[in-house]
Amino acid sequence: MSTYTVRGSFPARDGPQEFETEVEAPNENVAEERIFSNLGSQHNLKRTQITIDEVAA
């Protein structure tokens, strides 16, 4: 599995909160799904509220 760096943002109380995180996944699509899952559970967000700007290997 490869390590992907994912950058994006989600809405917070003080405006958009940017994030950059690394995740291990077999491909970019799975990396995006893991970000949706992790951020959604940690910050109580829906997938439509999370904006992914870049996925880099």
CHARMM internal coordinates of N, CA and C (Angstrom, degrees):
IC EDIT
DIST 1 N 1 CA 1.4423
DIST 1 CA 1 C 1.5289
ANGL 1 N 1 CA 1 C 109.07
DIST 1 C 2 N 1.3100
ANGL 1 CA 1 C 2 N 114.48
DIHE 1 N 1 CA 1 C 2 N 148.25
DIST 2 N 2 CA 1.4577
ANGL 1 C 2 N 2 CA 121.80
DIHE 1 CA 1 C 2 N 2 CA -179.57
DIST 2 CA 2 C 1.5208
ANGL 2 N 2 CA 2 C 110.28
DIHE 1 C 2 N 2 CA 2 C -99.29
DIST 2 C 3 N 1.3165
ANGL 2 CA 2 C 3 N 115.36
DIHE 2 N 2 CA 2 C 3 N 160.21
DIST 3 N 3 CA 1.4568
ANGL 2 C 3 N 3 CA 121.29
DIHE 2 CA 2 C 3 N 3 CA 174.58
DIST 3 CA 3 C 1.5169
ANGL 3 N 3 CA 3 C 108.31
DIHE 2 C 3 N 3 CA 3 C -100.58
DIST 3 C 4 N 1.3216
ANGL 3 CA 3 C 4 N 116.74
DIHE 3 N 3 CA 3 C 4 N 126.23
DIST 4 N 4 CA 1.4594
ANGL 3 C 4 N 4 CA 122.66
DIHE 3 CA 3 C 4 N 4 CA -179.79
DIST 4 CA 4 C 1.5209
ANGL 4 N 4 CA 4 C 109.24
DIHE 3 C 4 N 4 CA 4 C -113.73
DIST 4 C 5 N 1.3297
ANGL 4 CA 4 C 5 N 115.57
DIHE 4 N 4 CA 4 C 5 N 141.17
DIST 5 N 5 CA 1.4582
ANGL 4 C 5 N 5 CA 122.19
DIHE 4 CA 4 C 5 N 5 CA 173.47
DIST 5 CA 5 C 1.5169
ANGL 5 N 5 CA 5 C 107.51
DIHE 4 C 5 N 5 CA 5 C -100.75
DIST 5 C 6 N 1.3193
ANGL 5 CA 5 C 6 N 116.21
DIHE 5 N 5 CA 5 C 6 N 123.59
DIST 6 N 6 CA 1.4612
ANGL 5 C 6 N 6 CA 121.61
DIHE 5 CA 5 C 6 N 6 CA -176.67
DIST 6 CA 6 C 1.5262
ANGL 6 N 6 CA 6 C 108.52
DIHE 5 C 6 N 6 CA 6 C -115.17
DIST 6 C 7 N 1.3454
ANGL 6 CA 6 C 7 N 115.82
DIHE 6 N 6 CA 6 C 7 N 129.05
DIST 7 N 7 CA 1.4672
ANGL 6 C 7 N 7 CA 122.05
DIHE 6 CA 6 C 7 N 7 CA 178.48
DIST 7 CA 7 C 1.5157
ANGL 7 N 7 CA 7 C 109.19
DIHE 6 C 7 N 7 CA 7 C -119.89
DIST 7 C 8 N 1.3303
ANGL 7 CA 7 C 8 N 115.50
DIHE 7 N 7 CA 7 C 8 N 144.24
DIST 8 N 8 CA 1.4554
ANGL 7 C 8 N 8 CA 119.46
DIHE 7 CA 7 C 8 N 8 CA 178.72
DIST 8 CA 8 C 1.5121
ANGL 8 N 8 CA 8 C 110.71
DIHE 7 C 8 N 8 CA 8 C 179.57
DIST 8 C 9 N 1.3391
ANGL 8 CA 8 C 9 N 115.52
DIHE 8 N 8 CA 8 C 9 N -158.90
DIST 9 N 9 CA 1.4609
ANGL 8 C 9 N 9 CA 120.52
DIHE 8 CA 8 C 9 N 9 CA -179.11
DIST 9 CA 9 C 1.5205
ANGL 9 N 9 CA 9 C 110.08
DIHE 8 C 9 N 9 CA 9 C -152.79
DIST 9 C 10 N 1.3289
ANGL 9 CA 9 C 10 N 114.42
DIHE 9 N 9 CA 9 C 10 N 164.63
DIST 10 N 10 CA 1.4563
ANGL 9 C 10 N 10 CA 121.33
DIHE 9 CA 9 C 10 N 10 CA 174.56
DIST 10 CA 10 C 1.5238
ANGL 10 N 10 CA 10 C 107.80
DIHE 9 C 10 N 10 CA 10 C -150.68
DIST 10 C 11 N 1.3342
ANGL 10 CA 10 C 11 N 118.11
DIHE 10 N 10 CA 10 C 11 N 156.36
DIST 11 N 11 CA 1.4633
ANGL 10 C 11 N 11 CA 120.45
DIHE 10 CA 10 C 11 N 11 CA -177.67
DIST 11 CA 11 C 1.5310
ANGL 11 N 11 CA 11 C 111.38
DIHE 10 C 11 N 11 CA 11 C -72.87
DIST 11 C 12 N 1.3299
ANGL 11 CA 11 C 12 N 114.73
DIHE 11 N 11 CA 11 C 12 N 136.83
DIST 12 N 12 CA 1.4604
ANGL 11 C 12 N 12 CA 121.53
DIHE 11 CA 11 C 12 N 12 CA 176.04
DIST 12 CA 12 C 1.5302
ANGL 12 N 12 CA 12 C 107.97
DIHE 11 C 12 N 12 CA 12 C -130.56
DIST 12 C 13 N 1.3007
ANGL 12 CA 12 C 13 N 117.34
DIHE 12 N 12 CA 12 C 13 N 178.91
DIST 13 N 13 CA 1.4698
ANGL 12 C 13 N 13 CA 121.04
DIHE 12 CA 12 C 13 N 13 CA -177.67
DIST 13 CA 13 C 1.5258
ANGL 13 N 13 CA 13 C 112.52
DIHE 12 C 13 N 13 CA 13 C -60.85
DIST 13 C 14 N 1.3274
ANGL 13 CA 13 C 14 N 116.49
DIHE 13 N 13 CA 13 C 14 N -39.23
DIST 14 N 14 CA 1.4663
ANGL 13 C 14 N 14 CA 121.40
DIHE 13 CA 13 C 14 N 14 CA -176.10
DIST 14 CA 14 C 1.5191
ANGL 14 N 14 CA 14 C 112.69
DIHE 13 C 14 N 14 CA 14 C -95.14
DIST 14 C 15 N 1.3092
ANGL 14 CA 14 C 15 N 118.44
DIHE 14 N 14 CA 14 C 15 N 18.41
DIST 15 N 15 CA 1.4616
ANGL 14 C 15 N 15 CA 122.08
DIHE 14 CA 14 C 15 N 15 CA -177.87
DIST 15 CA 15 C 1.5165
ANGL 15 N 15 CA 15 C 110.12
DIHE 14 C 15 N 15 CA 15 C 110.65
DIST 15 C 16 N 1.3162
ANGL 15 CA 15 C 16 N 117.13
DIHE 15 N 15 CA 15 C 16 N -170.91
DIST 16 N 16 CA 1.4616
ANGL 15 C 16 N 16 CA 120.32
DIHE 15 CA 15 C 16 N 16 CA -176.62
DIST 16 CA 16 C 1.5305
ANGL 16 N 16 CA 16 C 112.29
DIHE 15 C 16 N 16 CA 16 C -62.88
DIST 16 C 17 N 1.3161
ANGL 16 CA 16 C 17 N 116.30
DIHE 16 N 16 CA 16 C 17 N 133.63
DIST 17 N 17 CA 1.4609
ANGL 16 C 17 N 17 CA 122.54
DIHE 16 CA 16 C 17 N 17 CA 176.78
DIST 17 CA 17 C 1.5208
ANGL 17 N 17 CA 17 C 107.92
DIHE 16 C 17 N 17 CA 17 C -104.61
DIST 17 C 18 N 1.3287
ANGL 17 CA 17 C 18 N 116.91
DIHE 17 N 17 CA 17 C 18 N 118.20
DIST 18 N 18 CA 1.4571
ANGL 17 C 18 N 18 CA 120.61
DIHE 17 CA 17 C 18 N 18 CA 178.93
DIST 18 CA 18 C 1.5211
ANGL 18 N 18 CA 18 C 109.40
DIHE 17 C 18 N 18 CA 18 C -84.79
DIST 18 C 19 N 1.3268
ANGL 18 CA 18 C 19 N 116.23
DIHE 18 N 18 CA 18 C 19 N 150.83
DIST 19 N 19 CA 1.4515
ANGL 18 C 19 N 19 CA 120.85
DIHE 18 CA 18 C 19 N 19 CA 178.00
DIST 19 CA 19 C 1.5227
ANGL 19 N 19 CA 19 C 109.75
DIHE 18 C 19 N 19 CA 19 C -140.54
DIST 19 C 20 N 1.3097
ANGL 19 CA 19 C 20 N 114.61
DIHE 19 N 19 CA 19 C 20 N 155.58
DIST 20 N 20 CA 1.4604
ANGL 19 C 20 N 20 CA 122.98
DIHE 19 CA 19 C 20 N 20 CA 172.54
DIST 20 CA 20 C 1.5156
ANGL 20 N 20 CA 20 C 105.76
DIHE 19 C 20 N 20 CA 20 C -144.21
DIST 20 C 21 N 1.3131
ANGL 20 CA 20 C 21 N 117.12
DIHE 20 N 20 CA 20 C 21 N 120.19
DIST 21 N 21 CA 1.4534
ANGL 20 C 21 N 21 CA 121.01
DIHE 20 CA 20 C 21 N 21 CA -176.31
DIST 21 CA 21 C 1.5184
ANGL 21 N 21 CA 21 C 110.18
DIHE 20 C 21 N 21 CA 21 C -141.81
DIST 21 C 22 N 1.3209
ANGL 21 CA 21 C 22 N 115.63
DIHE 21 N 21 CA 21 C 22 N 154.87
DIST 22 N 22 CA 1.4568
ANGL 21 C 22 N 22 CA 121.70
DIHE 21 CA 21 C 22 N 22 CA 177.88
DIST 22 CA 22 C 1.5211
ANGL 22 N 22 CA 22 C 108.98
DIHE 21 C 22 N 22 CA 22 C -107.16
DIST 22 C 23 N 1.3286
ANGL 22 CA 22 C 23 N 114.99
DIHE 22 N 22 CA 22 C 23 N 141.57
DIST 23 N 23 CA 1.4551
ANGL 22 C 23 N 23 CA 120.72
DIHE 22 CA 22 C 23 N 23 CA -179.53
DIST 23 CA 23 C 1.5241
ANGL 23 N 23 CA 23 C 108.61
DIHE 22 C 23 N 23 CA 23 C -143.93
DIST 23 C 24 N 1.3267
ANGL 23 CA 23 C 24 N 116.37
DIHE 23 N 23 CA 23 C 24 N 142.48
DIST 24 N 24 CA 1.4621
ANGL 23 C 24 N 24 CA 120.86
DIHE 23 CA 23 C 24 N 24 CA 175.82
DIST 24 CA 24 C 1.5142
ANGL 24 N 24 CA 24 C 109.01
DIHE 23 C 24 N 24 CA 24 C -90.66
DIST 24 C 25 N 1.3409
ANGL 24 CA 24 C 25 N 115.46
DIHE 24 N 24 CA 24 C 25 N 131.08
DIST 25 N 25 CA 1.4615
ANGL 24 C 25 N 25 CA 120.40
DIHE 24 CA 24 C 25 N 25 CA -178.60
DIST 25 CA 25 C 1.5268
ANGL 25 N 25 CA 25 C 108.85
DIHE 24 C 25 N 25 CA 25 C -159.14
DIST 25 C 26 N 1.3363
ANGL 25 CA 25 C 26 N 117.15
DIHE 25 N 25 CA 25 C 26 N 156.56
DIST 26 N 26 CA 1.4683
ANGL 25 C 26 N 26 CA 120.06
DIHE 25 CA 25 C 26 N 26 CA 178.81
DIST 26 CA 26 C 1.5251
ANGL 26 N 26 CA 26 C 113.44
DIHE 25 C 26 N 26 CA 26 C -72.25
DIST 26 C 27 N 1.3517
ANGL 26 CA 26 C 27 N 117.97
DIHE 26 N 26 CA 26 C 27 N -26.53
DIST 27 N 27 CA 1.4656
ANGL 26 C 27 N 27 CA 120.75
DIHE 26 CA 26 C 27 N 27 CA 177.55
DIST 27 CA 27 C 1.5297
ANGL 27 N 27 CA 27 C 109.73
DIHE 26 C 27 N 27 CA 27 C -154.20
DIST 27 C 28 N 1.3547
ANGL 27 CA 27 C 28 N 116.00
DIHE 27 N 27 CA 27 C 28 N 175.78
DIST 28 N 28 CA 1.4657
ANGL 27 C 28 N 28 CA 120.84
DIHE 27 CA 27 C 28 N 28 CA -175.02
DIST 28 CA 28 C 1.5270
ANGL 28 N 28 CA 28 C 112.68
DIHE 27 C 28 N 28 CA 28 C -65.43
DIST 28 C 29 N 1.3249
ANGL 28 CA 28 C 29 N 116.99
DIHE 28 N 28 CA 28 C 29 N -37.07
DIST 29 N 29 CA 1.4683
ANGL 28 C 29 N 29 CA 119.81
DIHE 28 CA 28 C 29 N 29 CA -179.03
DIST 29 CA 29 C 1.5267
ANGL 29 N 29 CA 29 C 111.63
DIHE 28 C 29 N 29 CA 29 C -63.55
DIST 29 C 30 N 1.3064
ANGL 29 CA 29 C 30 N 116.60
DIHE 29 N 29 CA 29 C 30 N -41.61
DIST 30 N 30 CA 1.4653
ANGL 29 C 30 N 30 CA 120.37
DIHE 29 CA 29 C 30 N 30 CA 178.78
DIST 30 CA 30 C 1.5274
ANGL 30 N 30 CA 30 C 110.03
DIHE 29 C 30 N 30 CA 30 C -68.10
DIST 30 C 31 N 1.3284
ANGL 30 CA 30 C 31 N 117.20
DIHE 30 N 30 CA 30 C 31 N -36.18
DIST 31 N 31 CA 1.4651
ANGL 30 C 31 N 31 CA 120.83
DIHE 30 CA 30 C 31 N 31 CA 177.06
DIST 31 CA 31 C 1.5290
ANGL 31 N 31 CA 31 C 110.35
DIHE 30 C 31 N 31 CA 31 C -60.94
DIST 31 C 32 N 1.3366
ANGL 31 CA 31 C 32 N 117.36
DIHE 31 N 31 CA 31 C 32 N -44.06
DIST 32 N 32 CA 1.4649
ANGL 31 C 32 N 32 CA 120.87
DIHE 31 CA 31 C 32 N 32 CA 177.57
DIST 32 CA 32 C 1.5227
ANGL 32 N 32 CA 32 C 110.88
DIHE 31 C 32 N 32 CA 32 C -61.93
DIST 32 C 33 N 1.3218
ANGL 32 CA 32 C 33 N 117.41
DIHE 32 N 32 CA 32 C 33 N -43.66
DIST 33 N 33 CA 1.4669
ANGL 32 C 33 N 33 CA 121.19
DIHE 32 CA 32 C 33 N 33 CA -179.57
DIST 33 CA 33 C 1.5246
ANGL 33 N 33 CA 33 C 111.07
DIHE 32 C 33 N 33 CA 33 C -61.71
DIST 33 C 34 N 1.3244
ANGL 33 CA 33 C 34 N 117.01
DIHE 33 N 33 CA 33 C 34 N -38.61
DIST 34 N 34 CA 1.4673
ANGL 33 C 34 N 34 CA 119.95
DIHE 33 CA 33 C 34 N 34 CA 179.46
DIST 34 CA 34 C 1.5216
ANGL 34 N 34 CA 34 C 111.41
DIHE 33 C 34 N 34 CA 34 C -67.91
DIST 34 C 35 N 1.3357
ANGL 34 CA 34 C 35 N 116.84
DIHE 34 N 34 CA 34 C 35 N -35.30
DIST 35 N 35 CA 1.4642
ANGL 34 C 35 N 35 CA 120.15
DIHE 34 CA 34 C 35 N 35 CA 176.73
DIST 35 CA 35 C 1.5257
ANGL 35 N 35 CA 35 C 109.98
DIHE 34 C 35 N 35 CA 35 C -66.31
DIST 35 C 36 N 1.3423
ANGL 35 CA 35 C 36 N 116.77
DIHE 35 N 35 CA 35 C 36 N -45.78
DIST 36 N 36 CA 1.4642
ANGL 35 C 36 N 36 CA 119.82
DIHE 35 CA 35 C 36 N 36 CA 177.44
DIST 36 CA 36 C 1.5257
ANGL 36 N 36 CA 36 C 110.29
DIHE 35 C 36 N 36 CA 36 C -56.72
DIST 36 C 37 N 1.3063
ANGL 36 CA 36 C 37 N 116.97
DIHE 36 N 36 CA 36 C 37 N -43.82
DIST 37 N 37 CA 1.4569
ANGL 36 C 37 N 37 CA 121.86
DIHE 36 CA 36 C 37 N 37 CA -178.21
DIST 37 CA 37 C 1.5283
ANGL 37 N 37 CA 37 C 111.57
DIHE 36 C 37 N 37 CA 37 C -66.58
DIST 37 C 38 N 1.3341
ANGL 37 CA 37 C 38 N 116.99
DIHE 37 N 37 CA 37 C 38 N -48.42
DIST 38 N 38 CA 1.4666
ANGL 37 C 38 N 38 CA 120.89
DIHE 37 CA 37 C 38 N 38 CA -177.12
DIST 38 CA 38 C 1.5246
ANGL 38 N 38 CA 38 C 112.37
DIHE 37 C 38 N 38 CA 38 C -66.45
DIST 38 C 39 N 1.3303
ANGL 38 CA 38 C 39 N 117.35
DIHE 38 N 38 CA 38 C 39 N -49.45
DIST 39 N 39 CA 1.4653
ANGL 38 C 39 N 39 CA 119.78
DIHE 38 CA 38 C 39 N 39 CA -178.90
DIST 39 CA 39 C 1.5224
ANGL 39 N 39 CA 39 C 111.11
DIHE 38 C 39 N 39 CA 39 C -67.33
DIST 39 C 40 N 1.3146
ANGL 39 CA 39 C 40 N 116.74
DIHE 39 N 39 CA 39 C 40 N -36.92
DIST 40 N 40 CA 1.4553
ANGL 39 C 40 N 40 CA 120.08
DIHE 39 CA 39 C 40 N 40 CA 179.19
DIST 40 CA 40 C 1.5144
ANGL 40 N 40 CA 40 C 112.03
DIHE 39 C 40 N 40 CA 40 C -62.02
DIST 40 C 41 N 1.3206
ANGL 40 CA 40 C 41 N 116.70
DIHE 40 N 40 CA 40 C 41 N -41.20
DIST 41 N 41 CA 1.4585
ANGL 40 C 41 N 41 CA 119.46
DIHE 40 CA 40 C 41 N 41 CA -179.10
DIST 41 CA 41 C 1.5261
ANGL 41 N 41 CA 41 C 112.06
DIHE 40 C 41 N 41 CA 41 C -76.92
DIST 41 C 42 N 1.3217
ANGL 41 CA 41 C 42 N 118.18
DIHE 41 N 41 CA 41 C 42 N -35.80
DIST 42 N 42 CA 1.4619
ANGL 41 C 42 N 42 CA 120.88
DIHE 41 CA 41 C 42 N 42 CA -178.09
DIST 42 CA 42 C 1.5262
ANGL 42 N 42 CA 42 C 112.76
DIHE 41 C 42 N 42 CA 42 C -74.64
DIST 42 C 43 N 1.3480
ANGL 42 CA 42 C 43 N 116.88
DIHE 42 N 42 CA 42 C 43 N -37.20
DIST 43 N 43 CA 1.4621
ANGL 42 C 43 N 43 CA 120.87
DIHE 42 CA 42 C 43 N 43 CA -173.27
DIST 43 CA 43 C 1.5268
ANGL 43 N 43 CA 43 C 113.34
DIHE 42 C 43 N 43 CA 43 C -114.93
DIST 43 C 44 N 1.3305
ANGL 43 CA 43 C 44 N 116.72
DIHE 43 N 43 CA 43 C 44 N 8.13
DIST 44 N 44 CA 1.4664
ANGL 43 C 44 N 44 CA 122.11
DIHE 43 CA 43 C 44 N 44 CA 179.01
DIST 44 CA 44 C 1.5325
ANGL 44 N 44 CA 44 C 111.23
DIHE 43 C 44 N 44 CA 44 C 56.16
DIST 44 C 45 N 1.3431
ANGL 44 CA 44 C 45 N 115.87
DIHE 44 N 44 CA 44 C 45 N 50.19
DIST 45 N 45 CA 1.4620
ANGL 44 C 45 N 45 CA 122.73
DIHE 44 CA 44 C 45 N 45 CA -178.67
DIST 45 CA 45 C 1.5152
ANGL 45 N 45 CA 45 C 110.37
DIHE 44 C 45 N 45 CA 45 C -110.86
DIST 45 C 46 N 1.3197
ANGL 45 CA 45 C 46 N 115.71
DIHE 45 N 45 CA 45 C 46 N 152.72
DIST 46 N 46 CA 1.4569
ANGL 45 C 46 N 46 CA 121.22
DIHE 45 CA 45 C 46 N 46 CA 171.84
DIST 46 CA 46 C 1.5265
ANGL 46 N 46 CA 46 C 108.55
DIHE 45 C 46 N 46 CA 46 C -92.20
DIST 46 C 47 N 1.3199
ANGL 46 CA 46 C 47 N 116.23
DIHE 46 N 46 CA 46 C 47 N 159.53
DIST 47 N 47 CA 1.4653
ANGL 46 C 47 N 47 CA 120.80
DIHE 46 CA 46 C 47 N 47 CA -179.14
DIST 47 CA 47 C 1.5208
ANGL 47 N 47 CA 47 C 112.50
DIHE 46 C 47 N 47 CA 47 C -57.44
DIST 47 C 48 N 1.3288
ANGL 47 CA 47 C 48 N 116.59
DIHE 47 N 47 CA 47 C 48 N -34.64
DIST 48 N 48 CA 1.4632
ANGL 47 C 48 N 48 CA 119.84
DIHE 47 CA 47 C 48 N 48 CA -177.92
DIST 48 CA 48 C 1.5281
ANGL 48 N 48 CA 48 C 112.11
DIHE 47 C 48 N 48 CA 48 C -70.63
DIST 48 C 49 N 1.3278
ANGL 48 CA 48 C 49 N 117.88
DIHE 48 N 48 CA 48 C 49 N -16.31
DIST 49 N 49 CA 1.4584
ANGL 48 C 49 N 49 CA 121.47
DIHE 48 CA 48 C 49 N 49 CA 179.94
DIST 49 CA 49 C 1.5233
ANGL 49 N 49 CA 49 C 112.40
DIHE 48 C 49 N 49 CA 49 C -88.23
DIST 49 C 50 N 1.3184
ANGL 49 CA 49 C 50 N 118.10
DIHE 49 N 49 CA 49 C 50 N -13.43
DIST 50 N 50 CA 1.4599
ANGL 49 C 50 N 50 CA 122.43
DIHE 49 CA 49 C 50 N 50 CA -177.98
DIST 50 CA 50 C 1.5216
ANGL 50 N 50 CA 50 C 108.80
DIHE 49 C 50 N 50 CA 50 C -98.46
DIST 50 C 51 N 1.3278
ANGL 50 CA 50 C 51 N 115.94
DIHE 50 N 50 CA 50 C 51 N 125.02
DIST 51 N 51 CA 1.4579
ANGL 50 C 51 N 51 CA 121.83
DIHE 50 CA 50 C 51 N 51 CA 178.28
DIST 51 CA 51 C 1.5216
ANGL 51 N 51 CA 51 C 108.50
DIHE 50 C 51 N 51 CA 51 C -108.40
DIST 51 C 52 N 1.3264
ANGL 51 CA 51 C 52 N 116.90
DIHE 51 N 51 CA 51 C 52 N 120.02
DIST 52 N 52 CA 1.4547
ANGL 51 C 52 N 52 CA 121.72
DIHE 51 CA 51 C 52 N 52 CA 176.69
DIST 52 CA 52 C 1.5209
ANGL 52 N 52 CA 52 C 107.76
DIHE 51 C 52 N 52 CA 52 C -100.99
DIST 52 C 53 N 1.3392
ANGL 52 CA 52 C 53 N 115.68
DIHE 52 N 52 CA 52 C 53 N 119.68
DIST 53 N 53 CA 1.4591
ANGL 52 C 53 N 53 CA 121.31
DIHE 52 CA 52 C 53 N 53 CA -177.35
DIST 53 CA 53 C 1.5248
ANGL 53 N 53 CA 53 C 112.44
DIHE 52 C 53 N 53 CA 53 C -91.12
DIST 53 C 54 N 1.3384
ANGL 53 CA 53 C 54 N 116.74
DIHE 53 N 53 CA 53 C 54 N -36.71
DIST 54 N 54 CA 1.4641
ANGL 53 C 54 N 54 CA 119.21
DIHE 53 CA 53 C 54 N 54 CA -173.87
DIST 54 CA 54 C 1.5192
ANGL 54 N 54 CA 54 C 110.39
DIHE 53 C 54 N 54 CA 54 C -152.47
DIST 54 C 55 N 1.3199
ANGL 54 CA 54 C 55 N 115.76
DIHE 54 N 54 CA 54 C 55 N 140.83
DIST 55 N 55 CA 1.4562
ANGL 54 C 55 N 55 CA 122.99
DIHE 54 CA 54 C 55 N 55 CA 171.86
DIST 55 CA 55 C 1.5208
ANGL 55 N 55 CA 55 C 106.34
DIHE 54 C 55 N 55 CA 55 C -126.98
DIST 55 C 56 N 1.3331
ANGL 55 CA 55 C 56 N 116.89
DIHE 55 N 55 CA 55 C 56 N 115.37
DIST 56 N 56 CA 1.4632
ANGL 55 C 56 N 56 CA 121.20
DIHE 55 CA 55 C 56 N 56 CA -176.93
DIST 56 CA 56 C 1.5226
ANGL 56 N 56 CA 56 C 109.60
DIHE 55 C 56 N 56 CA 56 C -123.53
DIST 56 C 57 N 1.3095
ANGL 56 CA 56 C 57 N 115.65
DIHE 56 N 56 CA 56 C 57 N 142.45
DIST 57 N 57 CA 1.4651
ANGL 56 C 57 N 57 CA 120.96
DIHE 56 CA 56 C 57 N 57 CA 179.33
DIST 57 CA 57 C 1.5126
ANGL 57 N 57 CA 57 C 110.62
DIHE 56 C 57 N 57 CA 57 C -79.57
END
COOR INIT
IC SEED 1 N 1 CA 1 C
IC BUILD
